[in-house]
Amino acid sequence: MVITRLVVCAVLAAVVSLTSRLEAQAPPPPYFPPAGAWETRSPAALGMDPTALAEAIRFAQGRDSTRAMDFSDQERIFGTLLGSVPTRRAATNGLVIYKGYVVATFGDPASVDPTYSVAKSLLATVAGVAVREGRLMVDAPVGRTVRDGGYDSPRNAQVTWKMHLQQESEWEGELWGKSHDFIGRAAFGEGARSQRSLQPPGTFYEYNDVRINRFALSLLRTFGRPVPDVFRTDVMDPIGASSSWKWVPYVNSYVDVDGVRMASVSGGTRWGGGMWIDAWDLARVGYLWLREGRWGDRQIVPTAFVKEALTPSAHGPDYGYLWWLNTKGANLPGLPRTAYSARGAGGNTITVSPEHDLVVVLRWQQGNEAEVVQKVIAAIR
């Protein structure tokens, strides 16, 4: 009996010792910054080379965007405005989040500026909320639940949510005074295109803001409230974002929903309006995606949706659900194949590298964002 007790005690002691060692070796839980604050840590404290990181930041600061500071080039590049643009933009700025902590900032990351097509990735985030709530299934035809005439034609009736998310819908029509075909220099500026034959929905990729704006309107119809309201209550407030951002509609992008006038927003600032936001709030969105849609103990975007969103479409240029991917190593040269990016005109980007537990936000920075991010990664020892 005494021997048995001794054996039991020895086994228990061994289990306790092993458990303690495993707990000591286990990585700490991810840090999630509270609202209004984001902890800064020195690069050296996280195992980064401070000199190399400082060189990466100097490189970024020396590559200010070529876009006009006063937005006077807006209509020449994109065509007739439908919404407002600011009178001045910030100089290049940004920040680096490594292992959840701020390790570098530069310029004025608190400057609220249009973020152009980064808004598309934000729309994908809102779509993820709709999936979480059971409001849509990505493979379902949009017209099955959105009945405002936009999906009545035989062609448009085939369009699914997934086709919109992958920019392969080939949706046909006009919205807010702009046609899907992008024909006409006055309306589309330097982005004007030549006539082409439409392909069957789901078989052809085309980067097309008219179709994305149709997608945004369909999200409004699905929620029964403006997309910015959903984004605020279901994404930005839970992740502790500021209240300084605004999703600006066009002057004519208003619809009636059950007798209530609501603004529909765009997936960019091509024709004015769009998402106006600072680098800090963009970093929170990037960090949400880095953590596979989770923030603390709350699953804001389903993990399965995040994984689908970061899977290349069949016909796109390594493109997911409104995120640019790098599975072929071409979109973000030199970065891991698992890296991905939200991209907007003028050099506005959120780059996420899960392999490095890294988020880099760049505003008004010319060139491929990978050039800066490569230098940041080189600073990781």
C-alpha positions, 0 to 999 in steps of 0.5 A: 500500500505504501509503495502504491501511494509512493508510485501515485505521488511520483506520477502526480509530481511528474504530471505537474512538472510536465504541465508546468513545463508545457505551460512555460513553453506555450506561446502567450495569447495574442494581444488585442489593443483596447479602444483608444490605445495600442501598446508600443514596444521597442523593436529590440524587445521583440527580437527585431533589429532596430537599425534595419527597421529604421532603414525600412521606415526611411525607405518608405518615407522617401517614396511619397505618392505622385498623386496631387496633394490637392486631388486636382488630378482626380477627374483626369485619372478617374472621370466625372466626380459623383462625390466629394474629395478633400482639398488636401491629402497627408504626406506618406505615413504608416505604421508597423504592427509586429506580434500585435504591438506597434514597433514603428510609425512615421508621418502622420498616421492619424490623418483621415484620408480617402483610402480608395480601393482598400474599401473593397476589402472592407466590404468583404469584411462586411460580407463576412458579418452577413455570412456570420449572421446567416444573411447570405450564402456566398454561392447563392444568387444575389437576386434570390434575396435582393429584389430591386430590379438589379438582378432581374435579367437572365444574365444578372440572375446568375450572379452569386455573392461569390462572383461579386466578391471575386470580381467575376460577376460580369453584372450588366447595367448602370448604377449611380450614372456610371455604366458597367462597360467603362466606356467614355473618357468623360465618365471614366477618365484615364480608366476608360475601356474599349467595348468587349463582349460580356462573358458568362457570369463566373468565368471572367475577372474584371476589376470594376467599380460599378459592379462593386458598387452594385455589390455594396448596394446589395449588402445594404438591401440584405442588412436593411440598413446602411453598410457604414452602420453595419461596419461601425456596430459589428466591426469597428466598435468591437475592435476598438477603432476610432470614430474619426473614419467616415464612409462618404456616399455619392450625391446620388447614391441614395435609395428608399428602404421601407420608406427610409432614405439610406445612403449606399456607399462605394468600394473606392474613391474613384468618383469621390466619396468612399472610405476616409480613414486613418492608418491606425484604424486600417491597422486594426482591420488588418490585425482582425484579418491576421487573427482570422476574424477574431478579436479577443473572445469574439469571432467577428468574421467567421474563420471559414470565411476568412480562409475562403477569402484568402483562397485564389479565384479561378480567373483572377490575377491571384485574387480572393474575396476583394483581397490581393493574394500572393500565392504565386509570388507575383503580387507581392514579390519577395514576400511569403506566398501566404501574405496578402494585401488590401490596395488603394490608388495613390499607394494606400495599402494594408499588408498582412504576413501571417508567417511573420505575425505582421501588419504593415499599413502604408499611406500615400507611398509609391511603388509596390508595398512589398518593397517596404514590407520586405525591408521590415521583414529583414529586420526580424531576427 
